[in-house]
Amino acid sequence: MPMLRLDDMARATGGTLVRGDGSTAVGSFAIDSRRLEPGGMFVALRGSRTDGHTFLGEAAEHGAAAALVQYVPGPDEPAPPALLRVPEAVKALGRAGALARNQCRATKFLAVTGSSGKTTTKEFIAAGLAEGHRVHRTSGNFNNHLGVPLTLLACPDDAEMAVIEMGMSAPLEIAALAEMARPDVGLVTNVSAAHLENFRSIDDIAAAKGELFAMLGDDGVSVVNLDDDQVRVQAQRHKGKQVTFGSASHADVRLEEIEDRFLPGAALTFRHDGKRQRLELAIGGAHAARNALAALATVVAAGADVEQAMQGMAKVEASAGRGKTQKLDQGMLLIDDSYNSNPAAMASVIGTLASTPVEGRRILVMGDMLELGPESPAMHREVGKAAAQAGLDVLFAVGKLSLLAAETARRAGVPQVHHQPDARDAASDLPECVRPGDAILVKGSRSMKLEMVVKALQRAYGGAA
């Protein structure tokens, strides 16, 4: 990890070292005192619910060498031996992340954003690059104004490449993260109706995602999805080199075919550098195949070997909540995609469910798709229509907005439609409704807590709850 001296951090953050020695260096950082490593720095954030300053004593007990604070505790209050006082801890954390970026020895920093598929694409990129390089990457979806600087601060000294995921819910957030990380390669996976309640239109969402392209230097490389009109427009904000991907004949990484299925995993055939290749994935769905295509183009942009990268990408498995498949008792198949949802992602997984061979029925458990703004009711009705058009047998709708999908699906001819107000009720009722051989897809926005439904099915039919 980069060892940052406290006097350097004071200059970078505009802070004042009120206790301790400026020559003290720290190499690990935490905003949760329970995850603090001995000799590290605790960052005391003031939130709407908790104040990190109340945990300074606990940080000291865990061996913190220093703390980043907005106010200094009293002389009798326990605290780490060194205290760096700053006007605003969140901004100071970002500046510390930028300082770590300057000191990190990695030769390439790659940034990934987009409306959907960011985390899976990041995992594909990292796994592909790791076949020939030492790679540091964002942990989980630690992709916001706190996660990105902590990722930069955790970059190991021996990392050769760093893959940084960037999320946003408002304008200028990507620009701030890109200014901090200064990526050499920038990928926007796609643009769709996510976080629409914070924007006036899809065009505004695209402009916010496109901040990544705008922040790339002339010597940087933008990775451009030619199948997404919004991405193509935003890519014009970068005047440097581009690596393109998509179904267009002139794409650098050209998609030829996708095998859309949940089991044994999706597959894609693509052409690059005059060679036709096929990549079989352990993750199901056309959306995963498109994420893999974006990752392949990013590998090209990083100057790495594509065939070598394919070996690593083929090993990537879906994590809980992100399309993880599981065979349950009585021949049932559970697809856990409960972590998040938006209209484009929902449409994609409905298509995959429809094309997946099953012995029993195809069941969609959908939760509300949130942060979609005034078009939200119409978008939920579209899900009900899509479920009918795809020939799904059962729709189990969860939440107030999903009631609109249920009503539409019932009118459109879905044979069985159920509705429950929340995940708890759905988790109680669904296990009694499923039959041997059914395939059950669970998908909704994170705050709908549909993991409760997943765990209920696992408990009832032999999975690990």
Helices and strands as residue ranges (DSSP letters): E 4-5, H 6-13, E 16-19, E 25-26, E 29-30, G 33-35, E 41-43, G 52-55, H 56-61, E 66-69, E 82-85, H 89-103, E 108-113, H 118-129, E 135-137, H 147-153, E 161-165, H 173-181, E 185-188, G 196-198, H 202-209, H 211-215, E 221-225, H 229-234, G 235-237, E 241-246, E 253-259, E 267-272, E 275-280, H 286-301, H 306-313, E 324-327, G 329-331, E 333-337, H 343-355, E 362-367, G 373-375, H 376-389, E 394-398, H 402-412, E 416-420, H 423-433, E 439-443, G 446-448, H 451-460
